[in-house]
């Protein structure tokens, strides 16, 4: 079924869409310029003169500089990235914009490295485009050869006694030598149909091979580059860290204002009222009312202490001082769903990494308890030389989607602050597995 899959169809369309890039290839442009210069010269006989070649090379060079300077090369790269994303599923980030020395605004220039990488891609794409053309021939030639038995009667209806030339059957090997054979009878057309069926069966794999090579070139030449991508990732991590710390401060301020601060204010008010009822003398006019106010103040003090204790645990749980294993064990013991722990951490991470891992596990357990309808949750923690891997799996209904809420997306942002990664596998019907990878040292 490979020739009839949607993926094979998208790859074929990608090959067809990439054929116009053969015309924009610098080598093809040089050849066309040499022929044009030779045709308009005074003596268009024999081979092109060295002057014709020099004029063509200079003209194409100036054209390439113009393409880079006007950001037209960047637009060609963006078009190719769009084709790769929509047809091949290859997501490649755009390179950073060209920055000028004034006000940091984007400005085209012939020193644009991203534009010249597009030119390099066009050069490297020349052999790839030729193979893509060869892959297209597999599809078209296979369909034509497969139709020979059906079309034979329609085109070979000659009078009796007439002799007609045999019909050529083109195969992939016929492009390079004697692989083309001819048929002169209806029985021979079935050999052509067999060759066409073989070409159609081989076409998806030839197409996939060449599109994989093209995707590799796109990633290497049309992306932002390793250094630029690293700088971009660091900028995102810094922005995420600033936003995360600001959100944490706002949450603390809100919790203190709405919780402990109100309880302490109520405590002070109750104590003040009790103090006024006590009066200045030795006798208490309404001892029951004073006792009730003191009891209310005592309850408020206990509630305020509980609020403050909960806030401190939200900032840094004290159990983390004993290590991540004990902290996760305490977290699992308090869960609403039975939790199995599998922990193997040969090297203890830094406190910041332990804190992030703990809160990721807490958030994932809370999500599973709210939405998964699971019966069992398994937490696995494994540490290597440089990576701490935390996975939380449940046997629930699945369908976890980070775009439908802020919980999973917030975890992804928190993990990205330390160059970590969060992976979600949650098909409809379950199970759900969320994996968090963190460096051992922030």
C-alpha angles and dihedrals in degrees: 000000000000095000090056100046122113091238092057090049092051091049090051090051089050090054091050092046091051096054094085087062087071088070092051093049111121091229092053090047091052092050092048091047092050091051092047093048090048093050095051094045120104093248110042095174129107122001124341114272121245088251090059090053092047092050091049094049093048092047093050090045091054090047091053091049088051091050091052096042094051094046089242087125090055089052090053089051091049090051091052092048090051091052091048092049097047099037105029101026090236110144113202121176119233118253117255116271121264108264126209126210092247119078091333093268124155113260130170119242140163089246092065104133094197090055093051090049087058089054089050089051091053090052093048091045093063096086090036091053091050090054089046088055088051090052090052088053089057090060099041096039091046092054092046093049091046090057096054096098091049096047097041096086093046096055103028098059094125125152118270113277096024117129118216130188116257116262115247118235113206119213130175090259091052090070091067105035142321097344092113114095132184133227126205102172138054090249090056091058090068088061087054090050090051090052090049092051090050091050091050092050092049095042098081093052094047089047093048092049094053095041089051089054090048091049089052090054091048092053093047101042109022098044127086095271126246097276095043091046091050091050090048092050091049091050090052091047091051092048090048091050092051092047092046093051092046091050090049092052092048091049092050092048092049094047092048092046096045098036126022095021093055092045092051091048090052089048091053092047093050092048090049092051091047089050092053092048091051089058125187099290132081095251123077113220097200110018094169092057092047090049091050092051092049091049090051090049090050092051090048091051091052092048091049091051089050091050092050092046090052091049093051091050088051090055097044122346110225090222088069088072087074093052140273094281094060092043093053090046090054090047092050092049091058095047123117091222123054109264128203118205127208109176129172115162112158093176120040114233124229117276093255092055092046090052093051092047091049095051091045089055091046092051093047092049090050091050092049092050092050104041115011104068085212127165098203136024124198121201116195122186122183129171129202132178095289107001135068112202120198121182129181115194130180135181094228135122097287125207096125109169122182091204093064097061145013098244101080094033089052090052090051090053093047091050092047090059089075095036092263129143135225121205125190125199109178116142118184108277093028165209106185124207123179116188124195120194118194134172114250089234125040 
